[in-house]
Amino acid sequence: MYECILYEQVEQAAVITLNRPHVNNAMNMQMIREITSALERAERDSEVKSLIFIGAGDKAFSAGADIEEMANDSSIVVREKTQEWVKMFQKIESIPKPVIAAVSGYAPAGGTELTLACDFVITDRTAKFGLAEVNIGVIPGAGATVRLTRWIGRARAKEVLMTGKLIDAELAYEWGLSNKIVEDGEVLSEAITFARELSKKSPLSLAAVKRAVNIAGEMDMEKGIQYVLQEFALLFSSEDQKEGMKAFIEKRKPEFQGK
């Protein structure tokens, strides 16, 4: 079905592999469209409880956008193309399932933009992040300036964006750009282990948490609190809530059905 990505289900996780290793998994428009299609496929599949992004090969997660494809674009054309990137990142943020980036090797520019849209980021010690678009006369165009600032603050965001420097795995973890560093070659297995743990939780609760953080977290305090209260209350209409609380009282593990 796909030419630029691979899609497979491992246990209850959909693994999406960025599969252009000959160009360090640079993302062209075909890959963007295929990723969006894969996200929609995973969202529809009730057997899929979480998603994992990885990069093919041993050099890069993704080198970012395919510069050769866009170098001669006009302002109008590049705006239209970049809207597809924006939609892809928004889909990652809005899909009601956890999304994990398993990062090994270089992940500059669009690679970093992709991780910023994910819910969790696991790296090995070879991971390198950065937003170096300033070095080629542009800036990140699909939301990274906003997401990065909200993740690490203005001072650090401006340092990354204006110097174009790469950030190694240790500094990325220190700054809150990743959740965990594992040994080289173990990012996928760790991501699958983490996905397995998440699959034991109520899918409805996980989706509500994701919305509460991504949506309510951007509201003013009072509106955000009221939004989360609504999410909380709606879960009391679910079978998962009844099963979870019954299992707690009966001192057993719950069996959630996502209903």
Beta strands, then each sheet from edge to edge (+ up, - down):
strand 1: 5-10
strand 2: 13-18
strand 3: 50-55
strand 4: 99-103
strand 5: 106-108
strand 6: 120-124
strand 7: 128-130
strand 8: 167-168
strand 9: 180-182
sheet 1: 1+ 2- 3- 4- 6- 9-
sheet 2: 5+ 7+ 8-
end
